[in-house]
Amino acid sequence: MASALQALGTETEIVPITTSGDGTRSAIGDKSRFVKEIEDALLASAVDVAVHSAKDVPGRLPDGLAIAAVPSGEDPRDALIGAAGDIGDLPEGTRVGTCSLRRRSQLLATNPNLDIVPLRGNVDTRLRKLAEGEYDAIVLALAGLRRLGRGGEAGAALAVDRFVPAPGQGLLLLEMRAGDDAPAVTSLEEPDARCRLETERAVVEEMDASCHTPVGAHARVEGEAITVHGFVGLPDGSEWITDRLEAPAADPRGAGAELAHRLLAAGAGELLRRAQALG
């Protein structure tokens, strides 16, 4: 993003900020741990633009902040690394690493005989742990691997209709103080990426889902139409609900809300309550 702004003639300085999500193993389900310190720096005018992985940004932004732009995104799919073949065919007891409740739920829904083992650390650390034999396989976001130049290690990309990604997966989100005027930043907006993000975030917000519940939402924009998949399940994969909706792309939040209402009508609210109690 800094390079893109520099190409537009905007002088930039990268300000590294370590978040509580980078430095702790606690509160695994708390998304705000990846953005709080950065948002605090924005509000204090210590930085002017924040670059986030969109899936790490909670549904409600702090007062005084706004989404300034959603640039063109990467592949949103999850990737299985270290094991060949279909997940449903993996042998009983295969140790698969992930700390994502959504991935855990979807993996066990596909193959209840897997041994899902907590996996923490940055991408390099996770790949090293796999190479050292701590896991038989791990699941990571394909976008993160590609952005780090390690896409060749991705293994099998998982289909979004079976393994519905996290809302915002594969997208970046540029956040600024509300009311700030930054034409160079807003020019990085990609309309289809914004449409996708607004749809996916609306699914989660409308269901009032938390980070302690296994929820997936993925939207795909094709011309004037948008297709959105949703997933809600229990952490052990024993029960889940999925749905798919096609709607006009002109109203992305309306499409996301409609899918959420359909999921809730099918019993997603009860699954969310039970998953929250387990978390």
N, C-alpha and C positions, 0 to 999 in steps of 0.2 A: 504493500500500500504506500509506503514511503517512496518507493521508486516511481509508482504511478503518479503521485503528487509532484515529485520532482520533474517528471516528464511534462507536466502541465505548467512548469515555471514557478512552483511553490516551494520555497525553502523549507526543509524539514529537519527535525532532530528526533531521533528515536530515544525515548526515555524508558529504559527497562524498569518494570515494577514487579516485585515478587508478591504474589497474592497468598492468602492463607491456604488456598487450595494447592499451591505449589509446595507448601512447607509443612503440611499436617496430614495425618491419616484419619483424623476425626471427622465427624459429620459428613460421611461419604455421600449422603443424599442431598446435601445442601448446595444448590447451584451457586448461590451468591458468593461462596468462598472463592470462586474463580474470577470474580469481577469487582468485589467490594472495594478493595484498595485502589483499583484503577478508577472506579467511579468517584471515590473520595478525592482523588487527584484532579479529576475533571471539575468537580464542584468547587475545589479550592483554587482553580485556575493554574494549577501546577503543570497541567497538560491541556491541549486544546482538542485533541481527537483521541478516542480510544478505539483500538482494533480488537474485537472479540471473536472467538468462535461462537457463531450464533446460537448453537445448542447449549452454551453455558450461560446464556443471559436469561434471567427469570422473566416471567410473563409481564410483571409490573416493574417499570423503571422508577428509580427515585425521582421525586419532584425536582424539576429543574433540568432534567436530562431528556434527550430525545434520540431516536434513531435517525441519523443524518443520511445514511446511504447503505444499500445492500449491493455490493459488487457481484459480478458474475461468479457463480459457484463452481465447486468441484463435484465429483461423483459422490452422491449421498449414501451409497451402499456400505454395509459392513463387510469385512473380509475375514475369512477363516484362514489362519496361517498355521502351518505345521502338520496338517492332516489332509490326506487326499480323499476324494470321494464325497458322497452326499452325507450331510450331518446325520440323517436318519439311519445311515448304514454304519456309523462309527461303533466300534465294539463297546460292550458294557464296561463301565469303569474308566473310559477315556477321560483324562483330566484336561478340562478346558478352562482356561483362565479368563475371567472378566469380573469387574466390580459393578457392572451395569445391571440393575434389576430388570430392565427391559430385555437385554440380551439373555440374561439367565432364564427369564420366563419363556422367551421364544425358543431358546435352545432345548429346554426341558419339554416344552410342548411338542417339539419335533422328535426328540429322542430322550425319554425319561430315564434312560440308563446311564446318561453321562454323569460324570463327577465334576460339578462346577466349582472351581477353586478361586478364591479372591486373587486378583491381579492388580497391583498398584505400581505407580511410577510413570515416568514419561515414556514416550514411544521407544526410545533407544533402550531404556531399562527393561521394558516389557519384552522386547525382542531378544535381549541378552538372556533373560530368565528362561525364555523358550529354548534358546540355543544350548543353555546349560542343562536342560533336561528337567527343569522344575515342572513343566507342563508338557502334555502331548500336543496341545494346540491352544491357540489364543484367538480372540476376536477383537479386532481393532477397526476404527473407521478408515475406509479406503482413502478418504480425502486427506487425513492427517499423514498417512504414509506417503502419499504423492507429494504433499507440500514439503516434506522433509527429504525428498529425493530417494525414498525407499519403497516406491510403488512396486518394484520388481519382486518384493518379498510378500506381496499381498496374498498370494494363493487364490482361493476361490472367492469371488464376489458373490454375496448372498442376495437373492432376488427380493425386491422390495415388497412384493405381495405376500411373501412368507415371513420375511424378517424386516418388518416395517421400521425404518430408521427413527432416531430421535428427532423431534421437531428442530429444524434448523441445521441438521447434520449436513456437512459439506459446504455450508455458507459462512461467510464472514459478515460481521455487522459493525458499522462505523457509528460510534456514539459521540454526541457533542452536547454542549449546554444548549438548552432550548432557547431559541431566539438568536443564537450566534449565526452570523452570515459568513459562509465559506463556500463560494461557488465551485472551487476546485474539488472540494470534498463531495458535494452533492452531485457533481458531474460524473462521479464514479458509480452512480446508481445504475443498476441493470433492471429494467422493469419486470422481466419475468422472474428474476431472483427475488425481488421484493414481493411479488404476487405469491410466490411459493412460500416465503417466510411468513407473510401475514396469514395465509391459510393455515399453515401448520401450527402457528402460535395460537390461533383462534380455537382450534380443536381442544388444546390443553386448557386454555383459559375458560372456555365454556363448560368444560367438565369439572373445573376447579380441581384439577389434578395436581399433586405435589411431586417433588423429586423422590419421594419414598414409595412411589407407585410405578409399576411397569406399564408405561404408555409409549406408543409410537404414533407418529403422524408424518406422512410424506405426501407432498403434492407435486404434480407434474403439469406444466403449462404447455399446451399445444394450440397455437393460434389463439382463438378467442375462447377456448375451453380449458377447464382445469379438471384434472382427475386427482382425487385425494383418497389415500388409504389410511385407515386408523386401526390401532390395536390397543386392547386393554387386557391384562391378564393377572394372574396370581404369580408371586415369585417362584413357586415350585412348578409352574407350567401345567398344573392340574386342570385349570379352567381358564378360558380366554374367550374374547369376542373380537371379531374383525369385521370391517365393513369397507365398502368402496363407493365413492360418489363421483359423478360427473356433473359439473355445473359451469355456468358462465364465468370466465376469468375476470370479468368486470367487477365482480363483488367477491374478492378472495376471503374476506373475513366472514361474509355470509355463508360461503361454501363450507368453511371450517366449522362454523357454528351449527350448520345443518347436519354435518356428519356427526358432530358431538351429540346432538339431540337424538340422532338415530342410535348411536352407541348406548346412550343412557336409557333409551326406551327398551333396548335389548338386554338391559341388566348391568351395564358398565358401572353404574353408581354403586351397586352392592359390591361388585368386585373391587372397586377403588377403596371402599370402606374397609373391606377385609384385608386388602393389601396394606393399607395404612396401619391397621392394627398389628399386622405381622412385622412391619418395619419399625 
